[in-house]
Amino acid sequence: MKLSFIGFGNMAGAMAQGLIEFDCLPAQNIYASAAHFDKLEKKADTLGIHACQTNLEAAAAGDVVILAVKPYMMETVTQGIRSALVNKTVVCIAAGFTDRKLRPLLPDDCESLCVMPNTPIRVGQGILVWETGSTLSADMEAKLAELFGPIALIVPVDSEHMDIAGAIAGCSPAFAAMFIEA
Ligand SMILES: NC(=O)c1ccc[n+]([C@@H]2O[C@H](COP(=O)([O-])OP(=O)(O)OC[C@H]3O[C@@H](n4cnc5c(N)ncnc54)[C@H](OP(=O)(O)O)[C@@H]3O)[C@@H](O)[C@H]2O)c1
């Protein structure tokens, strides 16, 4: 499986690092794009993944495309890569997104899933809040669960509760860090 990250900031970097360090996916199967290529290239070199010059190049490279830009950028970014998403699997990690909000941004001929990860995925201790009732095929659902299972506890959640589950999973590590620091 080839995996592409569109946007390679804190969360995407943590996911890639976890996947590589826990031997879930070889680094050479991972592609990424971001706003600033120089910064991306340094990060990519450290991990051994491919840095792509454009979002389109990254989207074209992956079988599974992970949308990892800030929520407010999702519409613009998906517009630019829409053609490359046909027949792909798209995974959106943006806060506040459910399938209902994501689907209008994607071509009809692609399957998609909304999840909310958290940064402990980097050390194999993540939570992956996983929206149920997505358009994923059973086969791809099993493949993604196998991919992320070793580094995150997968928690299926219905669309209605995605926001609250995502907020708890996403913010808890920061609160725990504050308690530890205190
Ligand atoms: N951080 C968390 O704990 C967490 C948890 C769950 C979900 N999420 C979700 O993950 C997503 C990313 O969050 P983050 O914390 O990783 O943010 P971040 O560190 O600010 O990363 C954002 C990334 O998007 C890139 N970017 C900006 N404009 C772009 C464009 N036009 N095309 C391609 N890439 C672009 C940035 O590139 P440059 O670095 O070059 O500017 C950066 O790599 C958000 O939707 C957030 O809701 C985050």
The ligand as an ORCA input file, in Angstrom:
! r2SCAN-3c Opt
* xyz 0 1
  N      -2.478     18.196     16.144
  C      -3.345     17.333     16.636
  O      -3.217     16.865     17.775
  C      -4.505     16.861     15.784
  C      -5.319     15.832     16.263
  C      -6.373     15.361     15.460
  C      -6.612     15.943     14.225
  N      -5.827     16.966     13.795
  C      -6.131     17.552     12.487
  O      -5.002     17.406     11.650
  C      -4.960     18.479     10.714
  C      -3.560     19.080     10.745
  O      -3.311     19.564     12.041
  P      -1.805     19.783     12.553
  O      -1.877     19.971     14.007
  O      -0.916     18.729     11.988
  O      -1.489     21.204     11.846
  P      -0.084     21.793     11.392
  O       1.013     21.239     12.211
  O      -0.257     23.266     11.312
  O       0.085     21.214      9.898
  C      -0.613     21.711      8.808
  C       0.109     21.251      7.556
  O      -0.630     21.721      6.429
  C       0.306     22.230      5.492
  N      -0.349     23.124      4.557
  C      -0.765     24.409      4.725
  N      -1.304     24.874      3.580
  C      -1.238     23.849      2.683
  C      -1.618     23.696      1.332
  N      -2.210     24.681      0.649
  N      -1.371     22.519      0.731
  C      -0.776     21.497      1.401
  N      -0.401     21.578      2.665
  C      -0.627     22.738      3.300
  C       1.359     22.900      6.338
  O       2.520     23.117      5.570
  P       3.746     24.037      6.120
  O       4.212     23.382      7.392
  O       4.742     23.973      5.034
  O       3.169     25.398      6.364
  C       1.520     21.803      7.406
  O       2.372     20.801      6.927
  C      -6.042     19.476     11.132
  O      -7.140     19.377     10.261
  C      -6.411     19.051     12.535
  O      -7.780     19.295     12.828
  C      -4.777     17.433     14.534
*
